[in-house]
């Protein structure tokens, strides 16, 4: 009889950290149904809702990031870090894990620091091509570091690195809907080329502006568009579109079935978050990447370049997108040869079965 497996998974802050964390937990459960898994997140952040919705228990720490504009506010931040360290220590004492996993984000810092100090083996998963601050600090204490890109030796000790890829939402890979049915589900015409614009759950202002400034081009083109505006921008955009009849434009604030959306699309326009990029690689989607300039260490630009330098995606700078993005997208979606080569090249970068590979490493460390 194997000893009961107990795992702590910590991190979050964005969907890009939470989806891989939940995928890893699901893969551990598939290999070891007896496993007890506890998540540790940051209070007030997205993981406090998303993780219980996925069926896992989560404890919250009062941790937050440093305020780089107002240094005086950081006294409060330092107190929160100290308090989070103490709470993490108590959570670990109570739960008694054999292994701790960090996926990046505020909460993984104090949790893995305390786990390592208490002699618990740690594994970290770095989603981006440019390592985050928390993971760079934790690397010294981790036994294994799972990465999604080659060349990560510049951030981490080479002997600890395992190239695993990023776990993605399994539902995307399991979708069985046909392209025709997928397009019909959005109320569009299956005989036309289709472009999907996504800006994450909250939306992306630049991508939205790129459409709003060129509605005449949308209307006159022979292409149709599925435009996910994000909840943050949806009301303002609905107001701007009032009275405009554009039958080849389907506007929605949120897409619950991304598997169907990707299946419907001949071309995707997206930000360059690590999880999204891993999804495009696995499903072989031609994509135009518009990296967000508002992320730590500009890691989205580095993610986009990791693909565009291999001719596996088209990269458009955020500042240039409103002027050029839509015209470029229409030209690309009507160029069959370009789409074929983008699709073939992005598929070459796919690393399948990431969650299972990471789960096996977690179980090995626990033993």
N, C-alpha and C positions, 0 to 999 in steps of 0.2 A: 504494500500500500504506500503510494507516494505521499510525502508530507504535503499538507495543504499549502497551496501557492498564494502568497499575499503580495500585492503589487501596488505601489503608489505611483500615480501619473500626475505630473504637475505642469502648469503653464496655461496659456490661453491669451485672451485679449482681443484676438481677431479670429474669424472663421479659418484663416490660413494656419493657425495653431490648433484650433479645436477639432477640425475634421480629421487631421492625421492622428491626434490623440485618441479620438473615439475609434478610429479604424484600427489602431494598435490594440486598444482594449478588446475590441470585437475579435481580433485575430488571436489574442491570448486566450479568450474564452472558447474559441473554436478548437484550439489545441488542448486546452485544459479547462473543461467545463466547471471544475471545482474551484477555479481561481476566485479569490476575493480581490476586487479592485476598488481602490479609493482614489478619487481625483482631489487635487488641491488647486484652487483657483484664486483669483483676485476678486474681492467683494465689489459688486457694482459693475463687473465686466460681463461680457456676453456668455462666458462659460457657465456662469451661475444658473442660466436658464437652459442652455443648449445641452449640457452634460446630463442633468436629470431627465430631459426629454429623450435622451438616447438610452435611458435606463440605468444610469450609474449614480452612485452617491458622490456628493462633492462637499468639501469644506472650504470656506472662504477666508482669505487673509486680507488684512487692511492695507495691503501694499500698493504703492503707486510709483510712477516715475519721477525723476528729478525735474524741477521747473527751471529751465535754462534761462528764462527771461527775468524771473523774479527770484533772486538767490535767497532772499529772506524767508521765502515760503518753504525752503528746504529743511528748516529746523523741524517742521511738522513731518516732512518726508522721512527724515532720519529717525524720528520717533516711531513712525509707522514701520520702518524696516526693522528696528529693534523689537517692536511688538510682534511683528510677523515671524521673526526668528524664534521668539519664545513660543508662539502658538504652534509653529511648525514642529518644534521639538516635542511638544505635548502630543500633537497629532500622531507623530511617528511612534512615540512611546506607547500610546493607546492602541494603535493599529498593528504595530510590530511587523512591518513589511520585510521581505527578504531582499527586495530590490526596489530601486526608485528610478523613474523615467522622467526626464525633463524634455519638453517640446518647445521651449522658448516662451517668452512672455514674463511679466513681472513675478508671478508666484513661484516660478521654477527656481529662482535665485535662492531665497531663504530655505525652501523645501529641500533642494538637493545639497545645499551647504550643510544643513543640519544632518541630513541622511549620511553624507560622507563622513562627517565628524563622529557620527555614532557607529561607524564601521559597516554601513550598509552599501553594497555595490551600486553604482549609478551608471545609467546609460543616458546619453543625450541625443536628441534627433534635431539636426539642423536642416531646415527646409530650403534655405536660400543659397545662392552661389556666393554670397558675401555674408560671413558669419555675424550673428547678432552679438551685442555686448554681453548679455547674460550668459550665452553659451560659451563665448571666449573665456569668460572668467571661470566658468564651471569645468572647462576642459581639463584643467590640471587634476581635478578630483574624480573625473569620470573614468570608468574602466573601458567603455566602448563609446564611440561617436559615430552615429549613423548619418550619412550625408547623401545628398541628391545630385551633386555635381562633382566632376573630376577637378583635381587641382586644389583641394581643400587643405593640403599640407601647409599652405601659407598661414592658416589660422590654428591648426590643431596638430598634435603629435601624430606623425604618419602611422606609427604602430597601433594606434587606437582606432583608426578610421576604417569604417566599412561602407562601401558604396552600395546603398540599398534603394535609392530613389525615395520619393515621397508617397506615403499612402494616400489614396484618393477615395472619394465617396463611392462605395461599391455599387450603388444604384445606377451610376452612370455607365458602368461597364456591363451591368446585367440587363440594361434596357433592350427590349425585343421589338419595340415599335418600328414600323417601316418609315422611310423618309416621307412618303406620301401621306400616311396617317398623321405623322408628326406635324407636317405643314398644315393639314386640315384642322388639327386641334387648335391651331392659332387663328383659324378662320381665313387662311390665305390660299393661294393658288399653287398646287403641286407642280405645275408646268413651268413656273418661273424660278429664276435664281434667287436665293434668299440669303440676306446678310443679318447676322445676330449681333446686336450691340449690348454688351453687359458691363456694368460698372461696380459689381459687388452688391451686397444686400442694401447698403446705404446709397449707392449710386456713385457716379464719377462726373463731376461738374464739366470737365473739359470734353468728355465724350458727348455729354448732353448738349453742350454749346455747339459742338461740331454738327449736330443734326439741326438744332434750332436756327442756326445761321444759314442753312442750305435747304430749307423745306421745298423751295422751287425745284432744286436738283432732284430731291427725293421724288416729288410728284411727277416730274417729266421723265424719270429713268424707267427702264424696262425691268428693273430689279425690285424685289419687295424686301421690307425690313421688319425685323422683330426688335423692338427697342425697349430694353429694361432700364427704366429711368432711376430706379432706387427709391425707397420710401421717402427719403429726405427731400427729394426734389419734385416728387410726383404732383403735389397740389399746384405748385407754381407752373409746371409744364402743362398741366391740364388747362389752366387758365389761358396760357399763351396759345394753345391749340384750339381754343373755343371757336366754333364757326368755320374751322378749316376742314375741308373734305379731302382726305388723302387716303384712298382705298388701299394703296400698297404699303401702308405703314400701320403696324400693330403695336400699340403702346401699352405697356404694363409696368406697374411699380415693382413687382416681384414675380419671379418665375419659380414655382415650387418643383416642377419636374424638369430639371436641367438636362436629364437624359434625352427627353423629347426635343428640347430646344437645340441641343447640339446636333441631334439627328436631322432636324429640319434645316440646319444652316449649311450653306456651301462655303461660307466664310464667316469667321468670328472676329469682332473687334473687342478687345478686352484690356484691362489693366494687366500688369505683369507680376501678380502675386505668385508665390511659389506653388501653392496648391493648384491654381488655375493652369499654370504652365505644365505641371505634371499630368493634368487631365488632358490637355491638348496633345501631349506626346503619346499618351496611351490610346486615344481614340483617333489619332492621325488627322487632326483638324487643321486646315490652313488658317492662319491667324495673323492679324495685325495687332501688335502690342503697343499700347500707349502707357508707358510706366508712370505711376504717380510720383511727383516730385516731393510729396509730403510725408515720406516714410524714413525711418532711421537709416542713416548711412547710405541713402539713395539706393537701397538694395534692389528695388524693382528695375532700375535701369541696368544694373549688372545682370539680373536674371534675363532681361530682354536681349542684351548683347550676347549672352551665352547661347541663345538660339539664333539670333540674326547673323552672327559671324559664321554660323554653319549653314546659312541659307535655309533655316528651318522655320523662320518667321520673318515678318516685315516689322521694322521698328520705326515708330514715329514719335518724335519728341513732343512732350506735353504742350509746350509753347507753340509748336507749329501745327498742332492737330486741328484747331478750329478752321484754319485756312485751307488745309490740304487733305484732311483725313477722308472725307466723304467721296471726293472725286477719285482718290487713289483706291478706295474700297470698291467702287463701282467698276473701275478699270480692271482691278485684280479679279473680281468675281466673274467677269466676262472673258478672262484669259485662262482657258482650260489647261494649257501647258504649264503656266505659272502655278496654278492651284495644285496640279499633279506633283510638281517638284517640291513644293512646300510640304505637301502631305507626306510624300516619301521620306523627305529629310527629317521631319519632326518625329515620324515613327521610329527612325533609327536611334533616337535619343531616349526612347521609352525604357523604363525599368519596371517590369511587371512584378507582381507578388510582393511589393515592398512591405506591406503590413505584416504578412506572414514571416518574412525574413527577419524583420525587427522583433516580432513576437518570440521567435525561436531564440534570438540572442538574449532577450529579457529572461526567458525561462532558464537558459544556460547559466546566466549570471546568478539567478536565484538559487541554483543548485550548487 
